[in-house]
Amino acid sequence: MALLSILQELAPTWRLTLRAAHINHELRGEESEEDARFVARLCGRFGIPLHCERVPMEKSGAKAHRSSLQERAREARYQILRRLSQALAADRVALGHQADDQAETLLMWMLRGAGTTGMAGIPSIRESLFIRPLLGISRDAILQYLWSRELPFRLDSSNAKPTYMRNRIRQELLPAMRRFNPAVVESLARQAAILREEDAYLHQVACQAMGTLVHHTDRGILVDRAGFLALPLTLQRRILRLLLQNLHPRRQGPGFKTIASLLETVFKGNAGSILSLQGVRVTQEYDVVRLQANRHAPAATFADGAPSAMARSGLTLPVPAAIQWPLTGQVIRASVACPCPSPSQALPRNLAVFDLDRISMPLTVRSWRTGDAFQPAGMGGRSKKLQDFFSDIKVPRQARRLIPIVRAPEGILWVAGYRADHRFHAQAGTRRIVRLELLEASSEGGAD
């Protein structure tokens, strides 16, 4: 309610067009129904169009799905919001997470023994679509805002049930910690921010190490065993997690025990050691370790679906390294050069160069999504939606989702084979560049 009110006040100045969404999981009977009616009344008062959707959740299905009811409900909400954002061509989806949510999340992952990725907490931006404007604001401050504006709000009765770990952390652990540090929420939020920076740095170091140790072939991923084992243990774990997620992008990241078992059984075991995971087979072949889809799932169609699943989810592109684009078999190769030789000269369509000092890692490659936009080089800094760009250059509709889109956290870098974004393109005087090439599968210097 606070977020909706704040955005409604900012809309004229910030030129925002607002839409609201409410998802009713029907878990609390009449209380859930009144929640929906309440939101509809408030949106009517603000003059904001509302999309209300029912997504009933079976309480008995958690064991069959190997996930909690709350996790399944949350994923269902994200799926609906993604679909709505595409249908409405929305630039962003604003969510109401706040600082206490961040503190609770950090403590929850801490109790589970998570590493830096888990301890980094809730990101302020997710998938370049979801934003959390209130993440740095405490729950108390938000309540003060609502009371000062005399804005009505409702409380979810399930937040009081001790069944859920998050509720017990909120009701028992955080109050106890406040006795030692009254500003514990702010301290935990600061810790999450620090760990997020360190996690991003470790990710970048891992990607750089992968560039020399990891090779993508038509028979899976090969890892230089000796070079890999010479790395610090923290990088070994991180690289394995990245490789497994690239092979199986829809799975949750492998857990600590899975990674430890892989290291001991295969990487440090005897030649011929094999370990099969869900959809992935890992084999030691003397000097290398091979990771590949199981025999029953060809390399490009992993156990959880077609190559399009990988393309939608996105692949990590380490620098330097090369990866194969599963939809066409083409290879995208990334390398670093210093300085830029001649950025002003015309480049072939399959080559683009970018200013390494203007972007951060990791780079990812995914297929086009409705609502994607960039600033094409040669258009004077004007933004253009990819849908319109494809129409202008007459790319057939059925071919658009086959085109790899290379992204950095700052935005789209390259519509591979077509156009770079001028904001990040290397210019005269650029000292460090990332060179991206789009190669046909049979081209020399490809993924093999």
C-alpha positions in Angstrom: 0.0 0.0 0.0 2.8 2.4 0.8 4.6 1.6 -2.5 1.4 2.1 -4.5 0.8 5.5 -2.7 4.4 6.7 -3.2 4.4 5.8 -6.9 1.0 7.4 -7.4 2.4 10.6 -6.0 5.5 10.5 -8.1 3.7 9.5 -11.3 3.1 13.1 -12.7 6.6 14.2 -12.1 8.3 11.0 -13.1 5.9 10.5 -16.0 4.9 7.0 -14.8 2.1 5.0 -16.2 0.9 2.7 -13.3 -0.8 -0.6 -13.3 -1.4 -2.8 -10.2 -1.6 -6.5 -9.8 -3.1 -8.7 -7.1 -2.7 -12.5 -6.9 -5.2 -14.4 -4.8 -4.0 -17.8 -3.7 -7.2 -18.5 -1.8 -5.3 -19.8 1.2 -7.1 -17.9 3.9 -10.8 -18.2 2.8 -12.8 -15.0 3.4 -9.7 -13.1 4.5 -8.2 -13.7 1.0 -11.4 -12.5 -0.6 -11.5 -9.3 1.4 -7.8 -8.6 0.6 -8.8 -8.6 -3.1 -11.8 -6.4 -2.6 -9.7 -4.0 -0.4 -7.0 -3.7 -3.1 -9.7 -3.1 -5.8 -11.2 -0.3 -3.7 -7.9 1.5 -3.1 -6.9 1.2 -6.8 -10.3 2.7 -7.7 -9.6 5.6 -5.3 -6.2 6.2 -6.8 -7.5 5.7 -10.4 -5.0 2.9 -11.1 -6.1 0.0 -13.3 -5.9 -3.3 -11.4 -5.3 -6.8 -12.7 -6.6 -9.4 -10.2 -5.9 -13.1 -10.8 -6.8 -16.2 -8.8 -4.1 -18.9 -8.4 -5.3 -21.5 -5.9 -2.5 -23.4 -4.2 -2.9 -26.9 -2.9 -1.6 -27.1 0.7 -1.1 -30.8 0.3 1.2 -30.6 -2.7 4.4 -29.4 -1.1 5.9 -32.8 -0.6 5.1 -33.9 -4.1 6.7 -30.8 -5.5 9.7 -31.0 -3.1 9.2 -27.4 -2.2 7.3 -25.4 0.4 3.9 -23.9 -0.1 5.3 -20.4 0.2 8.0 -21.1 -2.4 5.5 -22.5 -4.9 3.2 -19.5 -4.3 6.1 -17.0 -4.8 7.2 -18.6 -8.0 3.6 -18.6 -9.3 3.4 -14.8 -8.6 6.7 -14.1 -10.4 5.4 -16.1 -13.5 2.2 -14.1 -13.5 4.1 -10.8 -13.1 6.5 -11.7 -16.0 3.5 -12.5 -18.2 1.7 -9.3 -17.3 4.8 -7.2 -17.9 5.1 -8.6 -21.4 1.4 -8.1 -22.2 1.5 -4.5 -20.9 5.0 -3.8 -22.3 5.9 -2.7 -18.8 9.4 -1.4 -18.3 9.6 -2.5 -14.6 7.6 -4.4 -12.0 7.9 -2.7 -8.5 7.8 -5.0 -5.5 7.3 -4.0 -1.9 10.1 -5.7 -0.1 11.6 -3.6 2.7 14.6 -3.6 5.0 13.1 -6.0 7.6 12.4 -8.5 4.8 16.1 -8.2 3.9 17.2 -8.8 7.5 14.9 -11.8 7.9 16.2 -13.3 4.6 19.8 -12.9 5.7 19.2 -14.6 9.0 17.2 -17.4 7.3 20.1 -18.1 4.9 22.6 -17.8 7.8 20.8 -20.5 9.8 20.9 -22.8 6.7 24.7 -22.3 6.4 24.6 -20.5 3.1 27.6 -19.0 1.3 28.1 -15.5 0.0 25.5 -15.9 -2.7 22.7 -16.7 -0.2 24.0 -14.3 2.3 23.9 -11.5 -0.2 20.1 -11.4 0.5 17.4 -9.9 -1.7 18.8 -7.9 -4.7 17.3 -4.5 -5.4 17.0 -5.5 -9.1 16.1 -8.9 -10.4 16.2 -10.0 -14.1 16.5 -6.3 -15.1 12.7 -6.3 -14.6 11.8 -6.5 -10.9 12.7 -3.5 -8.7 12.4 -3.1 -5.0 12.3 0.7 -4.2 11.7 0.2 -0.5 14.4 -2.3 0.2 16.4 0.2 2.3 13.3 1.4 4.3 12.4 -0.3 7.6 9.0 -1.7 8.4 8.5 0.8 11.2 9.2 3.7 8.8 6.7 2.4 6.3 4.0 2.0 9.0 4.7 5.6 10.1 4.2 6.8 6.5 0.9 4.9 6.2 -0.3 6.3 9.5 0.8 9.9 8.7 -1.2 9.7 5.4 -4.1 7.9 6.9 -3.8 5.2 4.4 -5.6 1.9 5.2 -3.7 -1.4 5.0 -4.4 -5.0 5.8 -2.3 -7.6 7.7 -1.8 -11.1 6.5 -2.8 -13.4 9.4 -0.5 -16.1 8.1 2.5 -13.8 9.0 1.7 -14.6 12.7 1.8 -18.4 12.4 4.9 -19.9 14.0 4.8 -22.7 11.3 7.1 -20.7 9.0 10.8 -20.1 9.8 10.6 -16.5 8.5 7.8 -15.8 11.0 9.8 -17.3 13.9 12.8 -15.2 12.9 10.6 -12.1 12.8 8.8 -12.8 16.1 11.6 -14.4 18.2 15.1 -14.0 16.8 15.1 -10.4 15.6 13.6 -9.0 18.8 16.2 -10.9 20.8 19.0 -9.5 18.6 17.6 -5.9 19.0 18.4 -6.2 22.7 22.1 -6.4 21.7 21.8 -4.0 18.8 18.7 -1.8 18.4 19.8 -1.0 14.8 20.2 -4.7 13.9 18.0 -4.4 10.8 20.2 -1.6 9.4 23.3 -3.6 10.3 22.1 -6.7 8.5 21.1 -4.7 5.5 24.6 -3.3 5.4 26.1 -6.7 5.7 23.9 -8.0 2.8 25.1 -5.1 0.7 28.8 -5.8 1.5 28.4 -9.5 0.8 26.6 -8.8 -2.5 29.6 -6.7 -3.7 32.0 -9.5 -2.6 29.8 -12.2 -4.3 29.8 -10.2 -7.5 33.6 -9.9 -7.4 34.1 -13.6 -6.7 31.7 -14.4 -9.6 33.8 -12.2 -11.9 37.1 -13.9 -10.8 35.4 -17.4 -11.3 34.3 -16.4 -14.9 37.8 -15.2 -15.7 39.3 -18.5 -14.4 36.7 -20.4 -16.5 38.0 -18.7 -19.6 41.3 -20.6 -19.5 40.1 -23.9 -17.8 36.7 -24.6 -19.4 36.1 -25.6 -23.1 32.7 -26.1 -24.6 32.5 -28.9 -27.2 29.7 -30.8 -29.0 30.2 -33.6 -26.4 29.8 -31.5 -23.3 32.0 -29.2 -21.2 35.6 -30.1 -20.6 37.4 -28.8 -17.5 41.2 -28.8 -17.2 41.5 -31.0 -14.1 45.0 -29.9 -12.9 44.3 -26.2 -13.4 41.0 -26.5 -11.7 42.4 -28.2 -8.6 45.1 -25.6 -8.4 42.4 -22.9 -7.7 41.3 -21.9 -4.2 38.5 -24.1 -3.0 36.0 -21.2 -3.0 36.5 -20.8 -6.8 36.3 -24.5 -7.4 32.8 -24.6 -5.8 31.6 -21.5 -7.6 32.8 -22.7 -11.0 31.1 -26.1 -10.6 27.9 -24.4 -9.6 28.0 -22.1 -12.7 28.7 -25.1 -15.0 25.9 -27.2 -13.6 23.5 -24.3 -13.8 24.4 -23.6 -17.4 23.8 -27.3 -18.3 20.5 -27.2 -16.3 19.3 -23.6 -16.1 15.9 -24.3 -14.7 17.2 -26.2 -11.7 18.0 -24.5 -8.4 21.8 -24.3 -7.9 23.3 -27.5 -6.6 23.8 -27.6 -2.8 27.0 -27.7 -0.8 26.9 -31.5 -0.4 26.4 -32.1 -4.1 29.4 -29.9 -4.9 31.6 -31.5 -2.2 30.7 -35.0 -3.5 31.7 -34.0 -7.1 35.0 -32.6 -5.9 35.9 -35.7 -3.9 34.5 -38.4 -6.1 35.3 -37.2 -9.6 37.8 -34.3 -9.6 40.0 -35.8 -6.9 39.1 -39.5 -7.6 40.6 -42.0 -10.0 40.5 -41.9 -13.8 37.1 -43.1 -14.9 35.2 -41.9 -11.8 31.6 -41.0 -12.7 28.9 -39.2 -10.9 25.4 -38.7 -12.3 23.2 -35.8 -11.2 19.7 -34.8 -12.3 20.2 -34.7 -16.1 24.0 -34.3 -15.9 26.8 -36.9 -16.1 30.3 -35.9 -14.7 33.3 -38.1 -15.7 37.0 -37.9 -15.0 39.0 -38.6 -18.2 42.6 -38.4 -16.9 43.6 -34.7 -17.6 40.1 -33.4 -18.0 36.6 -33.7 -16.4 33.7 -33.9 -18.8 30.2 -32.6 -17.9 27.4 -33.5 -20.2 23.7 -34.2 -20.4 22.9 -37.8 -19.7 22.6 -40.1 -22.7 18.8 -40.0 -22.6 19.0 -36.2 -23.1 21.0 -34.9 -26.0 23.5 -32.1 -25.4 21.2 -29.4 -26.7 18.0 -30.8 -25.2 18.7 -31.3 -21.5 16.6 -33.3 -19.2 14.2 -30.5 -18.3 13.2 -29.5 -21.8 14.1 -28.0 -25.2 17.0 -25.6 -26.0 14.6 -22.7 -25.8 14.5 -23.2 -22.0 18.2 -22.5 -21.8 17.9 -19.5 -24.1 15.1 -18.0 -22.1 16.8 -18.5 -18.8 20.1 -17.2 -20.1 23.7 -18.5 -20.2 26.7 -17.0 -18.5 29.4 -15.8 -20.9 32.7 -15.7 -19.1 35.4 -13.3 -20.3 37.5 -14.6 -21.9 35.6 -17.7 -23.1 33.3 -19.1 -25.8 29.9 -20.7 -25.4 27.6 -22.3 -27.9 24.2 -20.8 -28.5 21.8 -23.7 -28.2 19.1 -22.4 -30.6 21.4 -22.2 -33.7 24.6 -23.9 -32.8 26.5 -20.7 -33.3 29.4 -19.8 -31.0 29.8 -16.5 -29.1 33.4 -15.8 -28.2 34.4 -13.1 -25.7 38.0 -11.9 -25.4 39.8 -8.9 -23.8 42.0 -6.5 -25.8 44.0 -3.4 -24.6 43.9 -0.8 -26.0 41.1 -0.6 -28.6 42.9 -0.7 -32.0 40.6 1.3 -34.2 37.0 1.5 -32.7 35.8 4.0 -35.4 36.4 1.7 -38.4 33.4 -0.3 -39.7 33.2 -3.7 -38.1 31.7 -6.8 -39.7 28.2 -7.7 -38.4 29.5 -10.7 -36.5 32.0 -8.6 -34.4 31.4 -5.9 -31.7 33.8 -4.2 -29.3 32.8 -2.7 -25.9 34.4 -0.5 -23.3 35.2 -2.7 -20.3 35.3 0.2 -18.0 31.6 1.0 -18.7 30.2 -2.4 -18.0 30.4 -5.0 -15.1 30.3 -8.7 -15.0 28.8 -11.2 -15.5 27.8 -11.1 -19.1 24.8 -13.3 -20.0 23.3 -14.4 -23.3 19.6 -15.0 -23.7 16.8 -14.8 -26.3 14.7 -11.7 -26.9 11.9 -10.9 -24.4 8.9 -8.7 -25.1 9.7 -5.2 -23.7 13.5 -5.4 -24.2 14.9 -2.1 -25.4 18.4 -0.7 -26.1 20.1 2.4 -27.7 21.2 1.2 -31.1 24.6 2.6 -32.3 24.0 5.2 -35.0 20.7 6.5 -33.7 22.0 9.4 -31.7 21.3 7.9 -28.3 17.6 7.2 -28.9 16.1 4.2 -27.1 14.3 1.6 -29.2 12.4 -1.5 -28.3 13.8 -4.6 -29.9 10.4 -5.5 -31.3 10.5 -2.2 -33.3 14.1 -2.7 -34.2 13.4 -6.1 -35.6 10.5 -4.8 -37.6 12.6 -1.9 -39.0 15.3 -4.3 -40.3 12.7 -6.8 -41.4 13.7 -9.8 -39.2 10.9 -12.4 -39.6 8.9 -13.0 -36.4 9.8 -16.7 -36.2 13.5 -15.8 -36.4 13.6 -13.1 -33.7 13.8 -15.4 -30.7 16.7 -17.3 -32.3 19.0 -14.2 -32.1 21.3 -14.2 -29.1 21.1 -11.1 -26.9 24.3 -10.3 -25.0 23.7 -8.4 -21.7 25.7 -6.9 -18.9 24.0 -5.9 -15.6 23.8 -2.3 -17.1 21.7 -3.4 -20.0 21.8 -4.9 -23.5 25.2 -4.7 -25.1 24.7 -6.4 -28.4 21.9 -7.8 -30.6 24.4 -10.4 -31.9 25.0 -10.1 -35.6 22.9 -7.0 -35.9 23.7 -3.9 -33.7 25.5 -2.8 -30.6 24.3 -0.4 -27.9 26.1 2.9 -28.4 26.3 3.6 -24.6 28.8 0.7 -24.1 30.5 0.5 -27.5 34.3 1.2 -27.6 35.2 4.6 -28.7 38.4 6.4 -29.6 40.6 6.4 -26.5 39.0 3.3 -25.0 41.8 1.6 -23.1 40.3 -1.8 -22.4 37.8 -3.5 -24.6 35.7 -6.7 -24.6 35.6 -8.2 -28.1 32.5 -10.3 -28.9 32.3 -12.5 -32.0 29.4 -14.5 -33.4 30.8 -17.6 -35.2 29.1 -20.3 -37.1 29.4 -23.7 -35.4 32.0 -24.9 -37.9 34.1 -21.7 -37.7 37.8 -22.0 -36.7 38.3 -20.9 -33.2 34.8 -21.8 -32.0 33.8 -23.5 -28.8 35.9 -26.6 -29.3 
